[in-house]
């Protein structure tokens, strides 16, 4: 069984590495798009290019944060997501990244819709509405999860001990 768990850690490490590589590629593409946009002149078209680059950078942040989360939770800590404390902490890290990235994408879509085609504003409104739903759902989850954590104080102590592995 220990061998199987070690194999899973190696696979998680490879996945984290691939997410980090994807983030680097997105950063390079965003820099190229932003640089090309600015090189053509400082006008509305350049602004659209920079806004597109910002959207790609948001996706890169998501990929990089997922890589970091996988590395810390599954490889370094070798944590098993079974208790309410560990679940809340893992999901909270992930949700912060997703919510921020979607909010940025909603802003990018809003700028695109305002400058190109107002039909895109429906897409932007959908993204922003989805962000609001995610935040509300996350809040409900945290509220109920805190009650479950109160029933298992030893799980919080164990999670804090696992955090020392990152120091």
N, CA and C atoms as a LAMMPS dump frame, in Angstrom:
ITEM: TIMESTEP
0
ITEM: NUMBER OF ATOMS
501
ITEM: BOX BOUNDS ff ff ff
-5.0000000000000000e+02 5.0000000000000000e+02
-5.0000000000000000e+02 5.0000000000000000e+02
-5.0000000000000000e+02 5.0000000000000000e+02
ITEM: ATOMS id mol type element x y z
1 1 1 N 0.817 -1.192 0
2 1 2 C 0 0 0
3 1 3 C 0.868 1.265 0
4 2 1 N 2.006 1.23 0.73
5 2 2 C 2.896 2.386 0.757
6 2 3 C 3.447 2.682 -0.629
7 3 1 N 3.705 1.644 -1.398
8 3 2 C 4.202 1.84 -2.764
9 3 3 C 3.157 2.544 -3.61
10 4 1 N 1.899 2.135 -3.472
11 4 2 C 0.812 2.753 -4.228
12 4 3 C 0.661 4.231 -3.857
13 5 1 N 0.755 4.536 -2.573
14 5 2 C 0.661 5.927 -2.124
15 5 3 C 1.83 6.733 -2.677
16 6 1 N 3.01 6.14 -2.72
17 6 2 C 4.194 6.819 -3.279
18 6 3 C 3.995 7.097 -4.774
19 7 1 N 3.399 6.137 -5.489
20 7 2 C 3.112 6.322 -6.92
21 7 3 C 2.142 7.485 -7.1
22 8 1 N 1.126 7.566 -6.235
23 8 2 C 0.169 8.674 -6.323
24 8 3 C 0.868 10.011 -6.071
25 9 1 N 1.796 10.043 -5.129
26 9 2 C 2.548 11.279 -4.869
27 9 3 C 3.379 11.677 -6.088
28 10 1 N 3.981 10.708 -6.739
29 10 2 C 4.773 10.993 -7.949
30 10 3 C 3.865 11.524 -9.055
31 11 1 N 2.704 10.911 -9.23
32 11 2 C 1.755 11.372 -10.252
33 11 3 C 1.286 12.789 -9.935
34 12 1 N 0.993 13.045 -8.659
35 12 2 C 0.596 14.405 -8.274
36 12 3 C 1.722 15.395 -8.545
37 13 1 N 2.95 15 -8.273
38 13 2 C 4.088 15.865 -8.555
39 13 3 C 4.209 16.18 -10.037
40 14 1 N 4 15.168 -10.877
41 14 2 C 4.037 15.386 -12.329
42 14 3 C 2.911 16.311 -12.783
43 15 1 N 1.727 16.123 -12.202
44 15 2 C 0.606 17.005 -12.545
45 15 3 C 0.91 18.442 -12.15
46 16 1 N 1.494 18.629 -10.972
47 16 2 C 1.855 19.971 -10.526
48 16 3 C 2.876 20.592 -11.476
49 17 1 N 3.839 19.796 -11.903
50 17 2 C 4.843 20.279 -12.849
51 17 3 C 4.196 20.694 -14.173
52 18 1 N 3.249 19.907 -14.663
53 18 2 C 2.559 20.254 -15.915
54 18 3 C 1.728 21.532 -15.763
55 19 1 N 1.06 21.7 -14.619
56 19 2 C 0.319 22.946 -14.373
57 19 3 C 1.274 24.136 -14.353
58 20 1 N 2.435 23.975 -13.723
59 20 2 C 3.419 25.061 -13.673
60 20 3 C 3.938 25.383 -15.074
61 21 1 N 4.183 24.354 -15.879
62 21 2 C 4.631 24.584 -17.267
63 21 3 C 3.556 25.304 -18.063
64 22 1 N 2.299 24.904 -17.882
65 22 2 C 1.195 25.581 -18.575
66 22 3 C 1.13 27.049 -18.166
67 23 1 N 1.351 27.321 -16.882
68 23 2 C 1.351 28.711 -16.407
69 23 3 C 2.459 29.509 -17.081
70 24 1 N 3.642 28.928 -17.187
71 24 2 C 4.76 29.627 -17.836
72 24 3 C 4.465 29.904 -19.308
73 25 1 N 3.88 28.938 -19.995
74 25 2 C 3.531 29.143 -21.407
75 25 3 C 2.498 30.262 -21.53
76 26 1 N 1.493 30.273 -20.654
77 26 2 C 0.484 31.338 -20.692
78 26 3 C 1.103 32.706 -20.405
79 27 1 N 2.068 32.753 -19.509
80 27 2 C 2.745 34.024 -19.214
81 27 3 C 3.506 34.522 -20.441
82 28 1 N 4.2 33.619 -21.112
83 28 2 C 4.941 34.002 -22.317
84 28 3 C 3.979 34.498 -23.395
85 29 1 N 2.879 33.783 -23.598
86 29 2 C 1.893 34.193 -24.609
87 29 3 C 1.296 35.55 -24.248
88 30 1 N 0.965 35.749 -22.961
89 30 2 C 0.4 37.033 -22.525
90 30 3 C 1.402 38.166 -22.75
91 31 1 N 2.662 37.919 -22.46
92 31 2 C 3.691 38.944 -22.687
93 31 3 C 3.811 39.264 -24.171
94 32 1 N 3.749 38.241 -25.002
95 32 2 C 3.833 38.462 -26.451
96 32 3 C 2.628 39.264 -26.949
97 33 1 N 1.439 38.875 -26.523
98 33 2 C 0.227 39.592 -26.958
99 33 3 C 0.255 41.033 -26.453
100 34 1 N 0.623 41.223 -25.185
101 34 2 C 0.686 42.582 -24.632
102 34 3 C 1.748 43.427 -25.314
103 35 1 N 2.911 42.834 -25.551
104 35 2 C 3.984 43.569 -26.229
105 35 3 C 3.613 43.94 -27.648
106 36 1 N 3.011 43.004 -28.37
107 36 2 C 2.573 43.271 -29.744
108 36 3 C 1.511 44.358 -29.768
109 37 1 N 0.587 44.31 -28.807
110 37 2 C -0.482 45.305 -28.758
111 37 3 C 0.075 46.7 -28.519
112 38 1 N 1.01 46.827 -27.613
113 38 2 C 1.586 48.136 -27.306
114 38 3 C 2.468 48.625 -28.449
115 39 1 N 3.152 47.695 -29.136
116 39 2 C 4.032 48.08 -30.244
117 39 3 C 3.263 48.662 -31.42
118 40 1 N 1.976 48.288 -31.551
119 40 2 C 1.183 48.803 -32.668
120 40 3 C 0.679 50.221 -32.413
121 41 1 N 0.82 50.689 -31.19
122 41 2 C 0.359 52.044 -30.865
123 41 3 C -0.508 52.013 -29.626
124 42 1 N -0.637 53.165 -29.031
125 42 2 C -1.44 53.262 -27.818
126 42 3 C -2.836 53.744 -28.172
127 43 1 N -3.663 52.807 -28.599
128 43 2 C -5.033 53.129 -28.974
129 43 3 C -5.964 52.06 -28.424
130 44 1 N -7.205 52.095 -28.869
131 44 2 C -8.223 51.162 -28.389
132 44 3 C -7.865 49.722 -28.729
133 45 1 N -7.296 49.485 -29.87
134 45 2 C -6.905 48.127 -30.271
135 45 3 C -5.801 47.61 -29.344
136 46 1 N -4.867 48.477 -28.994
137 46 2 C -3.808 48.096 -28.053
138 46 3 C -4.405 47.77 -26.686
139 47 1 N -5.384 48.564 -26.277
140 47 2 C -6.038 48.308 -24.989
141 47 3 C -6.704 46.934 -24.995
142 48 1 N -7.347 46.58 -26.103
143 48 2 C -7.972 45.255 -26.217
144 48 3 C -6.925 44.152 -26.097
145 49 1 N -5.775 44.347 -26.726
146 49 2 C -4.702 43.36 -26.632
147 49 3 C -4.194 43.211 -25.213
148 50 1 N -4.032 44.332 -24.526
149 50 2 C -3.568 44.289 -23.136
150 50 3 C -4.622 43.613 -22.252
151 51 1 N -5.895 43.916 -22.497
152 51 2 C -6.967 43.274 -21.724
153 51 3 C -6.969 41.762 -21.965
154 52 1 N -6.745 41.35 -23.196
155 52 2 C -6.646 39.918 -23.494
156 52 3 C -5.449 39.301 -22.766
157 53 1 N -4.346 40.018 -22.71
158 53 2 C -3.159 39.539 -21.993
159 53 3 C -3.459 39.378 -20.503
160 54 1 N -4.219 40.314 -19.943
161 54 2 C -4.593 40.218 -18.529
162 54 3 C -5.425 38.955 -18.28
163 55 1 N -6.329 38.653 -19.198
164 55 2 C -7.122 37.426 -19.073
165 55 3 C -6.249 36.178 -19.087
166 56 1 N -5.253 36.172 -19.971
167 56 2 C -4.327 35.034 -20.016
168 56 3 C -3.485 34.946 -18.747
169 57 1 N -3.09 36.095 -18.215
170 57 2 C -2.335 36.091 -16.956
171 57 3 C -3.188 35.558 -15.804
172 58 1 N -4.477 35.861 -15.824
173 58 2 C -5.371 35.313 -14.794
174 58 3 C -5.416 33.794 -14.888
175 59 1 N -5.479 33.273 -16.099
176 59 2 C -5.456 31.82 -16.282
177 59 3 C -4.118 31.24 -15.818
178 60 1 N -3.037 31.972 -16.046
179 60 2 C -1.718 31.518 -15.589
180 60 3 C -1.655 31.473 -14.072
181 61 1 N -2.245 32.452 -13.423
182 61 2 C -2.276 32.466 -11.955
183 61 3 C -3.03 31.236 -11.447
184 62 1 N -4.158 30.931 -12.079
185 62 2 C -4.927 29.751 -11.679
186 62 3 C -4.076 28.492 -11.818
187 63 1 N -3.43 28.332 -12.962
188 63 2 C -2.604 27.146 -13.185
189 63 3 C -1.469 27.062 -12.17
190 64 1 N -0.833 28.184 -11.882
191 64 2 C 0.28 28.194 -10.94
192 64 3 C -0.189 27.905 -9.512
193 65 1 N -1.313 28.466 -9.131
194 65 2 C -1.853 28.211 -7.797
195 65 3 C -2.288 26.755 -7.636
196 66 1 N -2.853 26.19 -8.686
197 66 2 C -3.231 24.772 -8.633
198 66 3 C -1.971 23.923 -8.487
199 67 1 N -0.922 24.275 -9.209
200 67 2 C 0.35 23.55 -9.082
201 67 3 C 0.871 23.635 -7.656
202 68 1 N 0.834 24.818 -7.078
203 68 2 C 1.317 24.997 -5.709
204 68 3 C 0.456 24.21 -4.724
205 69 1 N -0.855 24.275 -4.885
206 69 2 C -1.751 23.56 -3.979
207 69 3 C -1.521 22.057 -4.059
208 70 1 N -1.426 21.531 -5.275
209 70 2 C -1.184 20.09 -5.427
210 70 3 C 0.153 19.717 -4.796
211 71 1 N 1.17 20.507 -5.047
212 71 2 C 2.497 20.22 -4.486
213 71 3 C 2.47 20.205 -2.964
214 72 1 N 1.875 21.243 -2.393
215 72 2 C 1.878 21.346 -0.931
216 72 3 C 0.996 20.3 -0.275
217 73 1 N -0.205 20.096 -0.816
218 73 2 C -1.161 19.204 -0.158
219 73 3 C -0.874 17.729 -0.419
220 74 1 N -0.509 17.39 -1.644
221 74 2 C -0.403 15.976 -2.005
222 74 3 C 1.019 15.438 -2.01
223 75 1 N 2.01 16.314 -2.19
224 75 2 C 3.392 15.833 -2.274
225 75 3 C 4.147 16.134 -0.984
226 76 1 N 4.207 17.416 -0.593
227 76 2 C 4.996 17.795 0.577
228 76 3 C 4.336 17.318 1.87
229 77 1 N 3.071 17.707 2.052
230 77 2 C 2.378 17.331 3.285
231 77 3 C 1.939 15.878 3.267
232 78 1 N 1.685 15.353 2.081
233 78 2 C 1.121 14.016 1.929
234 78 3 C -0.163 13.916 2.746
235 79 1 N -0.976 14.978 2.661
236 79 2 C -2.202 15.054 3.444
237 79 3 C -3.306 14.249 2.767
238 80 1 N -4.114 13.662 3.593
239 80 2 C -5.27 12.928 3.085
240 80 3 C -6.502 13.763 3.395
241 81 1 N -7.216 14.124 2.361
242 81 2 C -8.339 15.036 2.503
243 81 3 C -9.542 14.234 2.963
244 82 1 N -9.641 14.042 4.278
245 82 2 C -10.745 13.254 4.793
246 82 3 C -11.508 13.989 5.89
247 83 1 N -10.838 14.771 6.698
248 83 2 C -11.503 15.494 7.777
249 83 3 C -12.041 16.827 7.315
250 84 1 N -12.994 17.376 8.056
251 84 2 C -13.605 18.652 7.659
252 84 3 C -12.611 19.813 7.591
253 85 1 N -11.631 19.826 8.478
254 85 2 C -10.648 20.916 8.468
255 85 3 C -9.821 20.873 7.194
256 86 1 N -9.32 19.708 6.853
257 86 2 C -8.494 19.559 5.652
258 86 3 C -9.309 19.878 4.398
259 87 1 N -10.557 19.429 4.348
260 87 2 C -11.411 19.701 3.182
261 87 3 C -11.626 21.2 3.022
262 88 1 N -11.951 21.873 4.134
263 88 2 C -12.196 23.32 4.058
264 88 3 C -10.949 24.061 3.612
265 89 1 N -9.809 23.695 4.152
266 89 2 C -8.576 24.395 3.8
267 89 3 C -8.206 24.165 2.343
268 90 1 N -8.346 22.938 1.879
269 90 2 C -8.015 22.624 0.488
270 90 3 C -8.971 23.341 -0.466
271 91 1 N -10.261 23.225 -0.209
272 91 2 C -11.239 23.881 -1.088
273 91 3 C -11.135 25.397 -1.033
274 92 1 N -10.832 25.934 0.131
275 92 2 C -10.707 27.395 0.237
276 92 3 C -9.551 27.908 -0.609
277 93 1 N -8.423 27.213 -0.576
278 93 2 C -7.285 27.622 -1.415
279 93 3 C -7.679 27.596 -2.882
280 94 1 N -8.346 26.543 -3.271
281 94 2 C -8.753 26.39 -4.662
282 94 3 C -9.799 27.435 -5.043
283 95 1 N -10.777 27.655 -4.173
284 95 2 C -11.86 28.589 -4.487
285 95 3 C -11.354 30.025 -4.6
286 96 1 N -10.403 30.408 -3.782
287 96 2 C -9.855 31.765 -3.885
288 96 3 C -9.311 31.987 -5.284
289 97 1 N -8.555 31.027 -5.769
290 97 2 C -7.941 31.154 -7.089
291 97 3 C -9.013 31.196 -8.176
292 98 1 N -9.972 30.298 -8.11
293 98 2 C -11.011 30.228 -9.144
294 98 3 C -11.862 31.487 -9.145
295 99 1 N -12.278 31.936 -7.966
296 99 2 C -13.134 33.123 -7.883
297 99 3 C -12.407 34.359 -8.408
298 100 1 N -11.159 34.54 -8.019
299 100 2 C -10.405 35.703 -8.495
300 100 3 C -10.219 35.635 -10.009
301 101 1 N -9.85 34.466 -10.515
302 101 2 C -9.643 34.333 -11.959
303 101 3 C -10.936 34.568 -12.735
304 102 1 N -12.04 34.025 -12.244
305 102 2 C -13.323 34.245 -12.933
306 102 3 C -13.753 35.705 -12.847
307 103 1 N -13.503 36.343 -11.727
308 103 2 C -13.842 37.766 -11.613
309 103 3 C -13.036 38.589 -12.61
310 104 1 N -11.748 38.278 -12.743
311 104 2 C -10.917 38.983 -13.733
312 104 3 C -11.422 38.703 -15.135
313 105 1 N -11.765 37.448 -15.412
314 105 2 C -12.305 37.101 -16.736
315 105 3 C -13.616 37.843 -16.995
316 106 1 N -14.438 38.001 -15.959
317 106 2 C -15.677 38.776 -16.099
318 106 3 C -15.398 40.23 -16.435
319 107 1 N -14.384 40.801 -15.802
320 107 2 C -14.006 42.185 -16.12
321 107 3 C -13.465 42.3 -17.543
322 108 1 N -12.634 41.34 -17.937
323 108 2 C -12.102 41.344 -19.31
324 108 3 C -13.253 41.254 -20.307
325 109 1 N -14.193 40.352 -20.041
326 109 2 C -15.343 40.192 -20.941
327 109 3 C -16.199 41.456 -20.968
328 110 1 N -16.311 42.127 -19.828
329 110 2 C -17.072 43.38 -19.783
330 110 3 C -16.42 44.433 -20.664
331 111 1 N -15.093 44.568 -20.566
332 111 2 C -14.387 45.531 -21.407
333 111 3 C -14.529 45.179 -22.882
334 112 1 N -14.418 43.894 -23.202
335 112 2 C -14.582 43.472 -24.598
336 112 3 C -15.98 43.787 -25.095
337 113 1 N -16.97 43.482 -24.272
338 113 2 C -18.352 43.745 -24.671
339 113 3 C -18.63 45.223 -24.843
340 114 1 N -18.08 46.028 -23.959
341 114 2 C -18.308 47.478 -24.043
342 114 3 C -17.626 48.075 -25.261
343 115 1 N -16.491 47.509 -25.678
344 115 2 C -15.733 48.085 -26.786
345 115 3 C -15.977 47.414 -28.13
346 116 1 N -16.401 46.164 -28.14
347 116 2 C -16.57 45.461 -29.411
348 116 3 C -18.036 45.249 -29.753
349 117 1 N -18.652 44.329 -29.037
350 117 2 C -20.021 43.939 -29.36
351 117 3 C -20.808 43.795 -28.057
352 118 1 N -21.886 44.554 -27.912
353 118 2 C -22.672 44.49 -26.67
354 118 3 C -23.231 43.094 -26.363
355 119 1 N -23.294 42.222 -27.354
356 119 2 C -23.761 40.857 -27.109
357 119 3 C -22.832 40.145 -26.121
358 120 1 N -21.546 40.512 -26.143
359 120 2 C -20.581 39.913 -25.226
360 120 3 C -20.872 40.277 -23.768
361 121 1 N -21.652 41.32 -23.549
362 121 2 C -21.984 41.704 -22.187
363 121 3 C -22.834 40.646 -21.491
364 122 1 N -23.622 39.88 -22.251
365 122 2 C -24.385 38.778 -21.657
366 122 3 C -23.442 37.713 -21.115
367 123 1 N -22.408 37.414 -21.855
368 123 2 C -21.38 36.469 -21.418
369 123 3 C -20.717 36.987 -20.146
370 124 1 N -20.369 38.267 -20.136
371 124 2 C -19.725 38.87 -18.965
372 124 3 C -20.654 38.819 -17.755
373 125 1 N -21.916 39.129 -17.971
374 125 2 C -22.882 39.087 -16.866
375 125 3 C -23.015 37.662 -16.332
376 126 1 N -22.99 36.685 -17.22
377 126 2 C -23.061 35.289 -16.792
378 126 3 C -21.869 34.904 -15.927
379 127 1 N -20.689 35.341 -16.32
380 127 2 C -19.481 35.039 -15.532
381 127 3 C -19.57 35.699 -14.159
382 128 1 N -19.956 36.958 -14.141
383 128 2 C -20.028 37.683 -12.866
384 128 3 C -21.105 37.075 -11.966
385 129 1 N -22.212 36.645 -12.547
386 129 2 C -23.259 35.962 -11.779
387 129 3 C -22.731 34.639 -11.221
388 130 1 N -21.974 33.917 -12.028
389 130 2 C -21.385 32.656 -11.569
390 130 3 C -20.417 32.898 -10.41
391 131 1 N -19.648 33.989 -10.476
392 131 2 C -18.742 34.329 -9.374
393 131 3 C -19.542 34.584 -8.101
394 132 1 N -20.65 35.303 -8.231
395 132 2 C -21.493 35.577 -7.064
396 132 3 C -22.047 34.276 -6.478
397 133 1 N -22.491 33.364 -7.335
398 133 2 C -22.991 32.08 -6.847
399 133 3 C -21.897 31.261 -6.173
400 134 1 N -20.708 31.264 -6.76
401 134 2 C -19.589 30.547 -6.148
402 134 3 C -19.261 31.108 -4.765
403 135 1 N -19.224 32.429 -4.664
404 135 2 C -18.939 33.048 -3.366
405 135 3 C -20.014 32.708 -2.339
406 136 1 N -21.27 32.764 -2.737
407 136 2 C -22.366 32.439 -1.817
408 136 3 C -22.293 30.965 -1.4
409 137 1 N -22.093 30.086 -2.363
410 137 2 C -21.986 28.661 -2.047
411 137 3 C -20.793 28.361 -1.154
412 138 1 N -19.693 29.017 -1.428
413 138 2 C -18.492 28.847 -0.621
414 138 3 C -18.749 29.301 0.821
415 139 1 N -19.435 30.432 0.955
416 139 2 C -19.769 30.931 2.29
417 139 3 C -20.645 29.961 3.057
418 140 1 N -21.631 29.382 2.392
419 140 2 C -22.503 28.392 3.039
420 140 3 C -21.686 27.167 3.441
421 141 1 N -20.816 26.717 2.542
422 141 2 C -19.962 25.567 2.846
423 141 3 C -19.092 25.826 4.069
424 142 1 N -18.434 26.981 4.111
425 142 2 C -17.559 27.316 5.24
426 142 3 C -18.371 27.387 6.526
427 143 1 N -19.562 27.968 6.457
428 143 2 C -20.417 28.081 7.644
429 143 3 C -20.735 26.703 8.221
430 144 1 N -21.185 25.79 7.368
431 144 2 C -21.525 24.454 7.852
432 144 3 C -20.28 23.643 8.211
433 145 1 N -19.2 23.858 7.498
434 145 2 C -17.979 23.12 7.77
435 145 3 C -17.394 23.509 9.122
436 146 1 N -17.51 24.775 9.492
437 146 2 C -16.995 25.209 10.798
438 146 3 C -17.716 24.481 11.933
439 147 1 N -18.987 24.221 11.745
440 147 2 C -19.732 23.451 12.754
441 147 3 C -19.184 22.026 12.846
442 148 1 N -18.872 21.441 11.694
443 148 2 C -18.312 20.086 11.692
444 148 3 C -16.923 20.076 12.312
445 149 1 N -16.146 21.111 12.065
446 149 2 C -14.801 21.205 12.651
447 149 3 C -14.862 21.275 14.168
448 150 1 N -15.885 21.931 14.701
449 150 2 C -16.012 22.048 16.152
450 150 3 C -16.191 20.673 16.799
451 151 1 N -16.724 19.735 16.044
452 151 2 C -16.912 18.379 16.569
453 151 3 C -15.619 17.572 16.553
454 152 1 N -14.629 18.015 15.786
455 152 2 C -13.353 17.293 15.663
456 152 3 C -12.166 18.239 15.875
457 153 1 N -11.951 18.73 17.096
458 153 2 C -10.835 19.667 17.312
459 153 3 C -9.468 19.029 17.057
460 154 1 N -9.382 17.722 17.188
461 154 2 C -8.098 17.064 16.931
462 154 3 C -7.718 17.144 15.452
463 155 1 N -8.698 17.243 14.548
464 155 2 C -8.401 17.372 13.12
465 155 3 C -7.722 18.708 12.83
466 156 1 N -8.14 19.766 13.511
467 156 2 C -7.507 21.075 13.332
468 156 3 C -6.073 21.033 13.843
469 157 1 N -5.866 20.376 14.968
470 157 2 C -4.504 20.257 15.505
471 157 3 C -3.619 19.468 14.545
472 158 1 N -4.162 18.411 13.95
473 158 2 C -3.393 17.607 12.987
474 158 3 C -3.058 18.428 11.746
475 159 1 N -4 19.231 11.284
476 159 2 C -3.752 20.069 10.108
477 159 3 C -2.662 21.096 10.398
478 160 1 N -2.662 21.653 11.597
479 160 2 C -1.625 22.621 11.965
480 160 3 C -0.251 21.951 12.047
481 161 1 N -0.222 20.704 12.52
482 161 2 C 1.058 19.981 12.55
483 161 3 C 1.567 19.736 11.133
484 162 1 N 0.661 19.446 10.192
485 162 2 C 1.052 19.234 8.806
486 162 3 C 1.619 20.516 8.194
487 163 1 N 1.114 21.665 8.639
488 163 2 C 1.603 22.945 8.118
489 163 3 C 3.069 23.156 8.428
490 164 1 N 3.559 22.554 9.485
491 164 2 C 4.972 22.726 9.844
492 164 3 C 5.898 22.127 8.798
493 165 1 N 5.398 21.209 7.975
494 165 2 C 6.214 20.604 6.922
495 165 3 C 6.617 21.633 5.872
496 166 1 N 5.879 22.737 5.798
497 166 2 C 6.16 23.769 4.783
498 166 3 C 7.125 24.832 5.287
499 167 1 N 7.44 24.826 6.553
500 167 2 C 8.316 25.855 7.123
501 167 3 C 9.768 25.575 6.824
